[in-house]
Amino acid sequence: MIRLQDVCCTYGDGDVLSHLDLEIHTGAAVAFIGPNGCGKSTLMKLLAGVLFARVGCYHFDGEPITARRLEDQAFAKRFHQRVGLLFQASDAQLFCPSVGEEVAFGPRQMALSEEEVRRRTDDSLRLLGMGTLGDRVPYHLSGGEKRRVALASVLALNPDVLLLDEPMNGLDPRMKEFLRRLLLDLNGTGKTIICSTHDLRYVDGVFDTAVVLSEDHRIARIGPYGEVVADEAFLREMNVV
Amino acid sequence: MLPSWLQRAETYWPARDRDGFLDRTIRALLHVLALGRRRPLRCRHDRLSDPTCRLVCALGFVLLVSVARSPSFVAVAGAAFLVVLALQPASRIAETLRAAGPTAAFTAVILLPYALSAGPVRPVFLVLKVILSTGAVALVGSTTEWASLSGAARRLRVPALFLTVLDVFIRFVALLGEVALEMLQAVRLRSVGRNRNKSAALGGVAGSLYLRSRELAEELHAAMVCRGFTGEYHSPGPLALGRHDAILGAGLAALAIALFVWPSVP
């Protein structure tokens, strides 16, 4: 489904992703693990088609994802519907005057009936425990609530691939546990879950694969999640724990 | 329990719509932010002259070029500017010309009706003045760090409040640009079909950005205060003028004399 070949990405003057080769199959649950500044968020944005590789190529379902390919508006919109990204900073993701409109923004463009849009909006908000907050102004919500609204607005698009950039940030322990179960359920329906995290405690059992990024912006190791996180000496060397 | 629609794959193909404005805005913002992130080019010549002398000479140059009414004088000033520019590394020459070029082009467009009615001489004269003035300022900006520049401005008795506003603005614009970029990218990512109300989404971005900008400005100022900033910019000790400052000063004096030799349009 997702294939990166020798991908390098630059930010300012320096490389933030260096020669990445990676393959992710449909329905996989993959965790990107690595220290701060190793390029996890950049990789997420690259996979979402927000940033593009300086060299190398990124294929999604066999199609190259490049700036030029995404100039085809129909293709770009379909791609963005299929690949949902939860930003690390939820503040930047909320731009509508009310929580309800925020979640309905995507479905409303998908030519769904107004009844279906309302159903998706209510379901998404209820799923994330925000059922009563539909009329609130997103800007005035707490950090954790903003995060949940942002996730609800991504889920309302029903994407095939969920990219979650540090989803546990700003959530209380109960919400983290809830999100862990939600990710398991979503993965159980065949959705591909890709998540960057350094909060390893709360994502136990969710992922089948771990990709460890090193401080020099390369992939240091790809392996079964349980095996990788059990290798404490390696994680310590990678500055993850 | 997941709702039924979330458990099945979406069979959706988007209707045609035009989002060129959003894409162009994102690309332009990315370009501006990339410029801001670029490390300033430094070379060994930069430390040869005093920042205050450089600032005074640049301001003096801009003043002389602005008041000049003789094309001959502007030609001489242009030659002097080219000599200084030629001593810089190639990438800095390109950077200076990139800064001066668009301003000159904009001026040329504004002056086009006048050029069509009264001939091209005066508009070309004005465009040359704009190129020289913006070029000189861009050159000082690229050869002098902001800390040295604010120190030089303080030495010239520029009010601390003015420098504070400028300082916060320079640091803040990059931060706000990053937030604006993320917001526009969020709109782009969720614009997955025909959006009949694009202006509302962009209005939402503008509104959120305004609220966020106020918060950011307060946080930025608080961060500066926490690191000992009191609103005072200290003058950086006595002037340390050298041979290169003397050459710059002599060049400016020669230009000032030339202004009196060619006082008006021949």
Chai-1 contact restraints between the chains, C-beta under 6 A:
chainA,res_idxA,chainB,res_idxB,connection_type,confidence,min_distance_angstrom,max_distance_angstrom,comment,restraint_id
A,G12,B,R37,contact,1.0,0.0,6.0,A-B,restraint_1
A,D13,B,R39,contact,1.0,0.0,6.0,A-B,restraint_2
A,V50,B,Q185,contact,1.0,0.0,6.0,A-B,restraint_3
A,A74,B,P14,contact,1.0,0.0,6.0,A-B,restraint_4
A,K77,B,P14,contact,1.0,0.0,6.0,A-B,restraint_5
A,K77,B,V192,contact,1.0,0.0,6.0,A-B,restraint_6
A,K77,B,G193,contact,1.0,0.0,6.0,A-B,restraint_7
A,R78,B,P14,contact,1.0,0.0,6.0,A-B,restraint_8
A,H80,B,L189,contact,1.0,0.0,6.0,A-B,restraint_9
A,H80,B,V192,contact,1.0,0.0,6.0,A-B,restraint_10
A,Q81,B,V192,contact,1.0,0.0,6.0,A-B,restraint_11
A,L85,B,L189,contact,1.0,0.0,6.0,A-B,restraint_12
A,A92,B,V179,contact,1.0,0.0,6.0,A-B,restraint_13
A,A92,B,E182,contact,1.0,0.0,6.0,A-B,restraint_14
A,A92,B,M183,contact,1.0,0.0,6.0,A-B,restraint_15
A,A92,B,A186,contact,1.0,0.0,6.0,A-B,restraint_16
A,Q93,B,A186,contact,1.0,0.0,6.0,A-B,restraint_17
A,F95,B,M183,contact,1.0,0.0,6.0,A-B,restraint_18
A,F95,B,G204,contact,1.0,0.0,6.0,A-B,restraint_19
A,F95,B,V205,contact,1.0,0.0,6.0,A-B,restraint_20
A,F95,B,S208,contact,1.0,0.0,6.0,A-B,restraint_21
A,C96,B,G204,contact,1.0,0.0,6.0,A-B,restraint_22
A,F105,B,R190,contact,1.0,0.0,6.0,A-B,restraint_23
A,G106,B,R190,contact,1.0,0.0,6.0,A-B,restraint_24
A,G106,B,V192,contact,1.0,0.0,6.0,A-B,restraint_25
A,Q109,B,V192,contact,1.0,0.0,6.0,A-B,restraint_26
A,Q109,B,G193,contact,1.0,0.0,6.0,A-B,restraint_27
A,Q109,B,R194,contact,1.0,0.0,6.0,A-B,restraint_28
A,Q109,B,N195,contact,1.0,0.0,6.0,A-B,restraint_29
A,M110,B,Y12,contact,1.0,0.0,6.0,A-B,restraint_30
A,M110,B,G193,contact,1.0,0.0,6.0,A-B,restraint_31
A,D123,B,P3,contact,1.0,0.0,6.0,A-B,restraint_32
A,Y139,B,L211,contact,1.0,0.0,6.0,A-B,restraint_33
A,N158,B,L6,contact,1.0,0.0,6.0,A-B,restraint_34
A,N158,B,E10,contact,1.0,0.0,6.0,A-B,restraint_35
A,D185,B,L2,contact,1.0,0.0,6.0,A-B,restraint_36
A,T189,B,Q7,contact,1.0,0.0,6.0,A-B,restraint_37
